[in-house]
Amino acid sequence: YSSSHMGHARSGIVFDVIVRFLRQVGYKVNYVRNFTDIDDKIIDQANKLNSTSTEIANKYKAEYIQDMKNLGCISPDHQPCVSENINEIIELISVIIDKGYAYSANGDVYFDVSKYNERYNYGKLSGRNIEDLISNTRILDGQSSKKKNEDFALWKKAKKNHIMSWPSPWSKGFPGWHIECSAMSLKYLGSSFDIHGGGMDLIFPHHEAEIAQSSISTGQDPVKYWMHNNMITINGQKMGKSLGNFITLDEFFTGQHEKLSKSFSPTTIRFFILQAHYRSPLDFSNMALESSEKGLQKLLRSINTLEKIKPSKKNSVNTNSYKKLFYEAINDDFNTPILISYIFDVVKLINNIKTNKVFIDKKNKNELILLMKTFCFDILGLKNNKVSTSKNEDFSKLIKILIQISLM
């Protein structure tokens, strides 16, 4: 319902690197990224802009996909939307009801959390205890059709003039947030798949609810490995739309925001994000971004320098030792900051080779070039050129061209 910000960039880049690495070492990866295009906030935005919810959702979906491309992220194999999978969602809800773990009330459908917890462990991902969950849940008001406070919605009956609703066995309505992802996971990845990603803020209740829904419907644990990236902060506070403290990616690329000292290329943003471990919080500052920009330029220059260096007949470089360190870092829970520190050890080495303090023969030079390009470009997804998405820059270039034409 709005433009993408740095938090979205982090999640996109983190899982892009994971997919890149897994494919680079020989795994066949089915990469799925879904879009929530049914949401009250989308409807609110549509009403505010005198538009339709479909137009709003499609606008920001297209903008997000372009932002991810600018950041060097490869396109997923599938990018399903909730609105395209209503039949699958209804079928999944029906299965859960038939198995006795959901109930319909006044056109709404709710998942029975307490019944689920009698046999399974609701809270195993987040570490939450259901008794604490119950005591901290908002007390039901007289309008609610829930049996218990902790139960969550699988289907909601639409109000009279609700502009996003579909017919179902229970009511004309729309799906709950959690059931959407379970239905799309089952459709595109099967009853059990390897990796489910997302931000840490999704662990509870979203991913906890996904586990419950999918486990009941298939009889097995849906995910082998849950991976959650941490948040981007500004002055220690989470960057997010709900807090109104976010900077859009387009504003980073153009520099048009009061908190920005200048524009930053998408590759600089990507490099900045990869300098922190994905499970650690990352605090935004102009100084940090400017430092990342300088470091990135230094790295890219060194690779160009290495390619131009004339090899020696003598050799004192053990390329395999660096290769071992690179793979150890990325294999250690995708530890990109450690990997980058090793990459800059090679940058120092290249400077020493250039000044003839260290010698490298043709074989090791070619292997070192391949190693650096594989990790910097193929795995980390950095680009050896500045990617400009600045609308102002593009407009300025167009004006210069028109002036040149008029002077001919």
Sequence and secondary structure as in RCSB ss.txt:
>XXXX:A:sequence
YSSSHMGHARSGIVFDVIVRFLRQVGYKVNYVRNFTDIDDKIIDQANKLNSTSTEIANKYKAEYIQDMKNLGCIS
PDHQPCVSENINEIIELISVIIDKGYAYSANGDVYFDVSKYNERYNYGKLSGRNIEDLISNTRILDGQSSKKKNE
DFALWKKAKKNHIMSWPSPWSKGFPGWHIECSAMSLKYLGSSFDIHGGGMDLIFPHHEAEIAQSSISTGQDPVKY
WMHNNMITINGQKMGKSLGNFITLDEFFTGQHEKLSKSFSPTTIRFFILQAHYRSPLDFSNMALESSEKGLQKLL
RSINTLEKIKPSKKNSVNTNSYKKLFYEAINDDFNTPILISYIFDVVKLINNIKTNKVFIDKKNKNELILLMKTF
CFDILGLKNNKVSTSKNEDFSKLIKILIQISLM
>XXXX:A:secstr
    BHHHHHHHHHHHHHHHHHHHTT     B  B    HHHHHHHHHTT  HHHHHHHHHHHHHHHHHHTT   
 SB  BGGGGHHHHHHHHHHHHHTTSEEEETTEEEE HHHHHHHS TTTTTT  HHHHHHHS    TT   SSTT
 EEEEEE  TT SS B  SS SEEE HHHHHHHHHHHHH SSEEEEEEEGGGIIIIIHHHHHHHHHHHSS SEEE
EEEE  EEETTEE  TTTT   BHHHHHHT STT SS   HHHHHHHHHTS TTS EEE HHHHHHHHHHHHHHH
HHHHHHHHS   SS    HHHHHHHHHHHHHTTS HHHHHHHHHHHHHHHHHHHTTSS   HHHHHHHHHHHHII
IIIIS   SS     HHHHHHHHHHHHHHHHH 
